[in-house]
Amino acid sequence: MSILAADGKALVVAMDHARTHGVIAGLEDPGAVIDAAVEGGADAVMTTLGVVKRFRERLIGRIPTILRLDGGPSLYREDWLAYTEWDLLHPVEDALLLGVDGVVVMAFVGCPVELQTYRIVASVASDCMRVHLPLLVEALPCACERIPDPKAAEAMASAARLGFEHGADLIKTYYTGTPESFALVVENCPIPVLVAGGPRMDTVEETLQVVAQAMEAGAAGVVFGRNIWQNPNPVGMIRALKAIIHGGASVAQALEGL
């Protein structure tokens, strides 16, 4: 099964957060989130080895599934984007054994584990080429002396480009705030760019506006988690996002559907 839909775009439901958070609102029942993704018509689910093992019959062959292969300490040890340790936790062979449709790893730019994440991307890219498995790389700038503003367009564009250069087939990264600035990210990355959702946004309208602007700038879609399964109506939220990503709907039209 393909991660991207026939139009080359995708709405991916991310549900790998508990591997760092442990307990997190909205992910108490992974099976319910999977069922909502299927019912809403999401293009894929991105999750962990534990979830795929436990809910394999509700995922494989039912909805394209992307497996997280890497990881670091939990948030009880270190803050997000401030990692001093990061490693490849599961081999590509496990992805094949489980029958998933793609894999995902991180590329942290500017933090102490930057080079280690490049090694992981390069190694996984090599393994994926041999077995024809798509590789999604979540490429993120980290605040440091040389990256004072991680949300700056040039920093985000450079992170995306670095992910591509080390072997990614698709890139996941943050939206930079405006269509004009995000266009720099897309223009400098020769592979599809998907927008990460990050923390839950204040309103549904804000969430849909971000997606509409990113699509206007040339994004290939989104990889959203908390902005879907922390919403009281996750199925409706998926359908509203789909209307913008695949149907070209306006924010107002998507809100009406929701």
PEHUPE-V420566 format. One record per residue. RES is the residue in one letter. SS is DSSP state (alpha for helix, beta for strand, coil for the rest). D_CENTER is the distance of its C-alpha to the mean C-alpha in Angstrom with 1 decimal. Layout:
res = <RES/RES>
ss = <SS/SS>
d_center = <D_CENTER/D_CENTER>
This chain:
res = <M/S/I/L/A/A/D/G/K/A/L/V/V/A/M/D/H/A/R/T/H/G/V/I/A/G/L/E/D/P/G/A/V/I/D/A/A/V/E/G/G/A/D/A/V/M/T/T/L/G/V/V/K/R/F/R/E/R/L/I/G/R/I/P/T/I/L/R/L/D/G/G/P/S/L/Y/R/E/D/W/L/A/Y/T/E/W/D/L/L/H/P/V/E/D/A/L/L/L/G/V/D/G/V/V/V/M/A/F/V/G/C/P/V/E/L/Q/T/Y/R/I/V/A/S/V/A/S/D/C/M/R/V/H/L/P/L/L/V/E/A/L/P/C/A/C/E/R/I/P/D/P/K/A/A/E/A/M/A/S/A/A/R/L/G/F/E/H/G/A/D/L/I/K/T/Y/Y/T/G/T/P/E/S/F/A/L/V/V/E/N/C/P/I/P/V/L/V/A/G/G/P/R/M/D/T/V/E/E/T/L/Q/V/V/A/Q/A/M/E/A/G/A/A/G/V/V/F/G/R/N/I/W/Q/N/P/N/P/V/G/M/I/R/A/L/K/A/I/I/H/G/G/A/S/V/A/Q/A/L/E/G/L>
ss = <coil/coil/coil/coil/coil/coil/coil/coil/coil/beta/beta/beta/beta/beta/coil/coil/coil/alpha/alpha/alpha/alpha/coil/coil/coil/coil/coil/coil/coil/coil/alpha/alpha/alpha/alpha/alpha/alpha/alpha/alpha/alpha/alpha/alpha/coil/coil/coil/beta/beta/beta/beta/coil/alpha/alpha/alpha/alpha/alpha/alpha/coil/alpha/alpha/alpha/alpha/coil/coil/coil/coil/coil/beta/beta/beta/beta/coil/beta/beta/coil/coil/coil/coil/coil/coil/coil/coil/coil/coil/coil/coil/coil/coil/coil/beta/beta/coil/coil/coil/alpha/alpha/alpha/alpha/alpha/alpha/alpha/coil/coil/coil/beta/beta/beta/beta/beta/beta/beta/beta/coil/coil/coil/coil/alpha/alpha/alpha/alpha/alpha/alpha/alpha/alpha/alpha/alpha/alpha/alpha/alpha/alpha/alpha/alpha/alpha/alpha/coil/coil/beta/beta/beta/beta/beta/beta/beta/beta/coil/coil/beta/coil/coil/beta/coil/coil/coil/coil/coil/alpha/alpha/alpha/alpha/alpha/alpha/alpha/alpha/alpha/alpha/alpha/alpha/alpha/coil/coil/coil/coil/beta/beta/beta/beta/beta/coil/coil/coil/coil/alpha/alpha/alpha/alpha/alpha/alpha/alpha/alpha/alpha/coil/coil/coil/coil/beta/beta/beta/beta/beta/coil/coil/coil/coil/coil/coil/coil/alpha/alpha/alpha/alpha/alpha/alpha/alpha/alpha/alpha/alpha/alpha/alpha/alpha/coil/coil/coil/coil/beta/beta/beta/beta/coil/alpha/alpha/alpha/alpha/coil/coil/coil/coil/alpha/alpha/alpha/alpha/alpha/alpha/alpha/alpha/alpha/alpha/alpha/alpha/coil/coil/coil/coil/coil/alpha/alpha/alpha/alpha/alpha/alpha/alpha/coil>
d_center = <17.5/15.3/11.6/12.7/15.5/19.0/18.5/15.8/13.2/10.5/9.4/6.9/7.8/6.0/9.3/9.4/10.9/14.4/14.5/15.0/16.4/18.6/19.7/17.4/18.6/17.1/16.1/19.8/19.9/16.9/19.0/19.4/15.7/15.5/18.7/17.5/14.5/17.2/19.7/17.7/16.9/13.1/12.3/10.3/9.3/7.1/9.7/12.5/15.8/17.8/16.3/16.6/20.1/21.2/19.8/20.0/22.4/20.2/17.2/18.6/20.3/19.3/15.7/13.6/11.9/9.4/10.9/10.1/13.1/13.5/14.3/16.8/19.1/18.5/18.8/22.4/22.9/20.8/18.8/15.1/15.1/18.7/18.7/21.8/20.8/17.9/18.3/17.4/18.1/18.0/19.4/18.2/21.4/19.9/17.2/20.1/22.2/19.8/19.4/15.6/14.4/11.9/10.7/8.2/9.8/9.9/12.2/13.9/16.4/19.6/19.6/21.9/19.7/18.6/20.8/19.9/16.2/17.5/19.8/17.1/15.1/18.5/19.8/16.9/17.0/20.7/20.4/18.0/20.4/23.2/21.7/19.9/16.5/13.4/11.4/7.9/8.2/6.4/9.6/11.0/14.7/16.6/19.8/22.9/26.2/25.0/21.9/23.6/20.9/17.3/16.4/19.1/18.4/19.9/18.0/14.6/16.1/17.4/14.3/12.7/16.0/16.4/13.3/14.9/18.3/17.5/16.4/12.9/12.9/9.7/8.1/5.1/7.4/9.3/11.9/15.3/17.5/19.4/19.1/21.6/19.7/16.4/18.5/19.2/15.7/15.6/19.2/18.8/16.0/17.6/14.5/12.0/9.8/6.9/7.0/5.2/7.8/9.3/12.6/14.2/16.0/19.7/20.2/18.9/20.5/18.7/15.2/16.5/18.1/15.0/13.5/17.0/17.4/14.2/15.3/18.8/17.8/16.4/12.7/11.7/9.8/6.9/3.9/6.6/8.3/11.5/12.3/12.7/14.3/16.2/17.7/21.1/20.5/17.0/18.3/19.8/16.7/14.8/17.8/18.1/14.6/15.6/18.9/17.5/15.0/17.4/20.6/20.8/22.0/22.8/21.6/25.1/24.9/21.6/23.1/26.2/24.4/22.7>
